[in-house]
Amino acid sequence: MGELSEQLRQFWQIFLEVWNTGVLGYSIGDAIVALLILLFFYATRGVFRRVVLGFVDRWASRTKNTIDGQISAALGGPLQLLFVALGVFFAFQYLGLRGEFDTLGDHIVRTLISVSIFWALYNSVQIFSRLLKRLEGILTHEMVVWLVTGIKWGVVFIGAATILQIWGIQIGPILAGLGLFGVAVALGAQDLFRNLIGGLCILIEKRFKVGDWILVDGVVEGTVEHIGFRSTKVRRFDLSPVFVPNQKLSDAAVTNFSNMTYRRIFWKIGLEYRATLEQIKTIREQIEQYIRTSDAFVQPPDASMFVRIDSFNTSSIDLMLYTFTKTTVWGQWLEHKEELAYRIKEIVEGAGSSFAFPSRSVYIEKNVEGSPEPFIPPN
């Protein structure tokens, strides 16, 4: 009986040793309490999200200023992460970490706080971009987008450098190594930098913007959808996307149809040679009168307008029509051009004339009596 009690006593001592030093030399009870502290702050995070942030969201929805809701959305996640960092801090404090574990715990807490701060700054950049929109008249929308993207990458870089510094990793040697690596990359990625500079030139010169209809001879014609760091996405009229390197757009001649003040109609109308002088004059005068009295066309001196006999062609007398429509929208321009074509056909037919078409007259001359017959060599 005495031997059994001695064994139980030894087991109890082993149990106490495991209980007191079972988790990396720390008491299991303390570890459980520390875990409960962490869970408490995690639960508090949920309550904070539902109660405090929910109240802020409801309040922001009742205000006319949309920036309130954006601030709430930007800071909601980082603030919740701060509750987790606070829980980790108090849990480590309760455990009373020593030596290397104390340093490790300090690094973890500082890392969580840094992530919360730079996460909030990263989200706040989007709010800051609303203020930059006031500069779109100077910098254009695309340059503002590039600037916001650069600021976001800057926040990420500084945040990563801060966290590396917390863990004792010096950022200086890394930057030096990246500098040498960057030189090597730059030598092999010259096209990338040319395209980047080309994109900056496009934005600074305001050649075009997203939504513009452009034509680059021999390259692409379509609507600009995105101006990236390396290439520009242009959607052709058959809806297929084309990714054009910025350098090519920067060096080539680009026609921006979206910046047209008016849209031109330039026709050569061929009249038959058998049309009389009075018919030609009537046709020309009535076409000019129609253009001058129509609200669809721009009148001089705002834009040039000509309806004149231009040339005597091989099979027609050419009437030149040169005018501009007030609208630059393609569909409306086609409608005005169609109405003009209907009116011209009506005028020409009403004058008793008609349109010429390419033709060639062949004259066959018969042999005059007494003239020598043509010599046909024998086979």
C-alpha positions in Angstrom: 0.0 0.0 0.0 2.9 2.3 0.8 4.5 1.5 -2.5 1.4 2.5 -4.4 1.1 5.8 -2.6 4.7 6.5 -3.4 4.1 5.9 -7.1 1.1 8.1 -7.1 3.1 10.8 -5.5 5.8 10.5 -8.2 3.1 10.6 -10.9 1.7 13.8 -9.3 5.1 15.4 -9.3 5.5 14.5 -13.0 2.1 15.9 -13.7 2.9 19.2 -11.9 6.2 19.4 -13.8 4.5 19.0 -17.2 1.8 21.4 -16.1 4.3 24.1 -15.1 6.7 23.7 -17.9 4.8 21.8 -20.6 4.6 24.6 -23.2 8.1 25.7 -24.1 9.0 25.9 -20.4 5.8 27.8 -19.5 2.8 26.6 -17.5 0.0 25.0 -19.4 -2.4 26.9 -17.2 -0.8 30.2 -18.1 -0.9 29.2 -21.8 -4.6 28.4 -21.5 -5.2 31.8 -19.8 -3.2 33.5 -22.5 -5.2 31.8 -25.2 -8.4 32.9 -23.4 -7.2 36.5 -23.4 -6.5 36.3 -27.1 -9.9 34.8 -27.8 -11.5 37.6 -25.7 -9.9 40.3 -27.7 -10.8 38.5 -30.9 -14.4 38.3 -29.8 -14.2 42.0 -28.9 -13.0 42.6 -32.4 -16.3 41.1 -33.7 -18.4 43.2 -31.3 -16.5 46.3 -32.4 -17.1 45.4 -36.0 -20.8 44.9 -35.5 -21.6 47.7 -33.1 -19.1 50.5 -33.6 -18.4 50.1 -37.3 -22.1 49.3 -38.0 -23.1 52.5 -36.3 -20.6 54.5 -38.3 -21.8 52.9 -41.5 -25.4 53.7 -40.7 -24.5 57.3 -39.8 -22.5 57.7 -43.0 -25.3 56.4 -45.1 -27.5 59.2 -43.8 -25.0 62.0 -44.8 -24.7 63.4 -48.2 -20.9 63.3 -48.0 -19.8 59.9 -49.4 -16.3 60.3 -48.0 -17.5 59.3 -44.5 -18.5 55.8 -45.7 -15.2 55.4 -47.5 -13.2 56.4 -44.3 -15.2 53.8 -42.4 -14.5 51.1 -45.0 -10.8 52.0 -45.2 -10.2 51.9 -41.4 -12.5 49.1 -40.5 -10.1 46.2 -41.3 -7.0 47.8 -39.8 -8.8 48.7 -36.5 -10.0 45.1 -36.2 -6.5 43.9 -36.7 -5.4 46.2 -33.9 -7.7 44.4 -31.5 -5.9 41.2 -32.4 -2.5 42.9 -31.8 -3.8 44.1 -28.4 -4.9 40.6 -27.5 -1.5 39.1 -28.6 0.3 41.8 -26.5 -1.7 41.1 -23.3 -1.4 37.3 -23.8 2.4 37.6 -24.1 2.5 39.9 -21.1 0.5 37.4 -19.0 2.9 34.6 -20.0 5.9 36.7 -19.0 8.0 35.7 -21.9 11.7 35.6 -21.3 14.8 35.7 -23.4 14.4 34.9 -27.1 10.7 34.3 -26.6 10.3 37.9 -25.3 12.1 39.2 -28.4 10.0 37.0 -30.7 6.8 38.2 -29.0 7.8 41.8 -29.2 8.5 41.4 -32.9 5.1 39.8 -33.5 3.2 42.6 -31.7 5.2 45.3 -33.6 4.6 43.5 -36.9 0.8 43.4 -36.3 0.8 47.1 -35.4 2.8 48.0 -38.5 0.6 45.9 -40.8 -2.5 47.7 -39.3 -1.0 51.2 -39.8 0.2 50.6 -43.4 -3.0 48.8 -44.2 -4.9 51.9 -43.1 -2.6 54.1 -45.1 -2.9 51.9 -48.2 -6.7 52.1 -48.0 -6.6 55.9 -47.4 -4.8 56.4 -50.7 -8.1 55.7 -52.5 -9.7 58.4 -50.4 -6.8 60.7 -51.3 -7.4 60.0 -54.9 -10.8 61.7 -54.7 -8.9 64.9 -53.9 -6.6 64.4 -56.8 -9.5 64.2 -59.2 -9.7 68.0 -59.0 -6.4 68.0 -60.8 -7.7 65.9 -63.7 -8.0 69.1 -65.8 -4.3 69.5 -65.5 -2.9 66.0 -65.1 -5.7 64.0 -66.9 -7.5 61.0 -65.4 -4.9 58.5 -66.5 -2.0 60.5 -64.9 -4.0 60.6 -61.6 -4.5 56.8 -61.8 -0.8 56.4 -62.4 0.0 58.7 -59.4 -2.4 56.8 -57.1 -0.9 53.5 -58.2 2.7 54.9 -57.5 1.6 56.1 -54.0 0.1 52.7 -53.2 3.3 50.9 -54.2 5.3 53.4 -52.1 3.2 52.6 -49.1 3.7 48.9 -49.6 7.4 49.4 -50.0 7.8 51.5 -46.9 5.6 49.1 -44.9 7.7 46.1 -46.1 10.9 47.9 -45.2 9.5 48.7 -41.7 8.6 45.1 -41.0 12.0 43.9 -42.2 13.6 46.4 -39.9 11.5 45.1 -37.0 12.9 41.6 -37.5 16.5 42.9 -37.7 16.9 42.7 -41.4 18.8 45.7 -42.7 17.1 47.3 -45.7 20.3 49.1 -46.9 22.2 46.0 -48.2 19.0 44.8 -49.9 18.6 48.1 -51.7 22.2 48.0 -52.8 21.7 44.4 -54.1 18.5 45.5 -55.8 20.5 48.4 -57.4 23.0 46.0 -58.9 20.2 43.7 -59.9 18.3 46.7 -61.4 21.3 47.6 -63.6 21.4 44.1 -64.9 17.7 44.0 -65.5 17.8 47.5 -67.1 20.3 46.3 -69.7 18.1 43.4 -70.7 14.7 45.3 -70.3 15.4 48.4 -72.3 12.1 48.0 -74.2 10.2 48.0 -70.9 11.6 51.3 -69.9 11.1 52.8 -73.3 7.4 51.8 -73.1 7.2 53.3 -69.6 8.7 56.6 -70.9 6.4 56.4 -73.9 3.4 56.0 -71.6 4.4 59.1 -69.6 4.8 61.1 -72.8 1.3 60.1 -73.9 -0.2 61.2 -70.6 1.8 64.4 -70.4 1.1 65.4 -74.0 -2.6 64.4 -73.6 -2.6 62.7 -77.0 -5.6 60.6 -76.0 -7.5 59.3 -73.0 -9.6 56.3 -72.1 -12.7 56.3 -74.3 -11.2 58.1 -77.3 -11.4 56.8 -80.8 -7.9 56.8 -82.3 -6.2 55.7 -85.5 -2.5 54.7 -85.7 -1.6 54.1 -89.4 -0.6 50.5 -89.9 -1.1 49.6 -86.3 -4.7 49.8 -85.0 -7.9 51.8 -85.0 -10.4 51.6 -82.2 -11.4 52.9 -78.8 -8.8 53.3 -76.0 -9.8 51.1 -72.9 -6.7 51.3 -70.7 -3.3 53.1 -70.7 -0.9 50.9 -68.7 2.7 51.2 -67.7 3.9 49.1 -70.6 1.1 49.0 -73.2 -2.2 50.5 -74.1 -5.3 48.4 -74.7 -7.3 49.5 -77.7 -10.6 47.8 -78.6 -11.1 47.5 -82.3 -14.6 48.0 -83.9 -14.9 44.2 -84.3 -14.6 44.1 -80.4 -11.2 42.4 -80.4 -8.6 43.9 -78.0 -5.2 45.0 -79.2 -2.4 45.7 -76.8 0.0 48.3 -78.4 3.4 49.1 -76.8 3.4 52.6 -75.5 6.7 53.3 -77.4 5.0 52.7 -80.7 2.1 55.0 -79.8 4.5 57.6 -78.6 6.6 57.6 -81.8 3.9 57.1 -84.4 1.4 59.7 -85.8 -1.9 59.2 -83.8 -5.2 60.6 -85.1 -7.6 61.2 -82.3 -11.1 61.3 -83.9 -12.7 62.0 -80.5 -11.1 65.5 -80.4 -12.7 66.5 -83.7 -14.5 69.9 -83.6 -16.7 69.0 -86.6 -16.8 66.0 -88.9 -16.1 66.3 -92.6 -17.9 65.1 -95.7 -15.8 65.2 -98.9 -17.4 63.8 -102.1 -16.7 63.9 -105.8 -20.1 63.7 -107.6 -19.8 62.7 -111.3 -22.3 64.1 -113.7 -22.9 63.0 -117.2 -21.2 64.9 -120.0 -24.5 65.3 -121.8 -25.8 67.4 -118.9 -26.5 70.9 -120.1 -24.9 74.0 -118.6 -28.2 75.0 -117.0 -28.7 71.6 -115.5 -25.2 71.7 -114.0 -25.8 75.2 -112.5 -29.2 74.1 -111.1 -27.7 71.0 -109.5 -24.8 72.9 -107.9 -27.0 75.8 -106.6 -29.7 73.5 -105.1 -27.1 71.3 -103.3 -25.4 74.4 -101.9 -28.8 75.8 -100.8 -29.8 72.6 -99.1 -26.5 72.6 -97.1 -26.8 76.2 -96.2 -30.4 75.9 -94.9 -29.9 72.6 -93.0 -29.2 72.7 -89.2 -27.0 69.6 -89.5 -24.1 71.3 -91.3 -21.6 73.9 -90.1 -21.9 77.2 -91.9 -19.0 79.5 -92.9 -17.0 81.2 -91.4 -17.0 78.5 -88.6 -15.9 75.9 -91.1 -15.3 75.7 -94.9 -18.1 74.8 -97.2 -17.7 74.3 -101.0 -20.0 73.0 -103.8 -18.0 73.7 -107.0 -17.4 72.1 -110.4 -13.9 70.6 -109.8 -12.7 68.8 -113.0 -13.5 67.3 -116.3 -12.8 63.6 -115.7 -12.5 60.9 -118.3 -16.2 60.0 -118.2 -17.8 62.6 -116.0 -18.0 66.3 -115.0 -16.9 66.2 -111.3 -18.7 68.3 -108.8 -16.8 68.6 -105.5 -18.8 68.7 -102.2 -16.8 69.8 -99.1 -18.7 70.4 -95.8 -18.7 69.6 -92.1 -21.5 68.3 -89.9 -22.0 69.7 -86.4 -22.1 66.3 -84.8 -18.9 64.2 -84.5 -20.8 61.1 -83.3 -20.4 58.4 -86.0 -24.0 57.2 -86.0 -25.5 60.7 -86.3 -22.8 61.6 -88.9 -23.9 58.7 -91.0 -27.5 59.7 -90.7 -26.8 63.3 -91.9 -24.6 61.9 -94.7 -27.4 59.6 -95.8 -29.9 62.4 -95.9 -27.5 64.4 -98.0 -27.1 61.6 -100.4 -30.9 61.2 -100.8 -31.2 64.9 -101.4 -28.4 65.0 -104.0 -30.0 62.1 -106.0 -33.4 63.9 -105.8 -31.8 67.2 -107.1 -29.9 65.5 -109.9 -32.9 63.6 -111.1 -35.1 66.6 -110.7 -32.9 68.6 -112.9 -33.3 66.0 -115.7 -29.7 64.8 -115.5 -28.1 61.6 -114.1 -24.9 60.4 -112.6 -22.0 59.3 -114.7 -20.4 55.9 -114.4 -17.0 54.8 -115.7 -17.2 54.1 -119.4 -15.0 53.9 -122.5 -16.0 54.6 -126.1 -14.4 52.4 -128.8 -14.3 53.8 -132.4 -13.9 51.3 -135.2 -12.6 52.8 -138.5 -13.5 51.0 -141.7 -11.0 50.8 -144.5 -11.4 53.5 -147.1 -12.0 52.3 -150.6 -8.7 52.1 -152.5 -6.6 52.0 -149.4 -4.2 49.1 -148.9 -5.4 46.1 -147.0 -3.6 45.4 -143.7 -0.7 42.9 -144.0 -1.2 39.8 -142.0 1.9 37.7 -141.8 1.5 34.0 -142.7 1.7 31.4 -139.9 
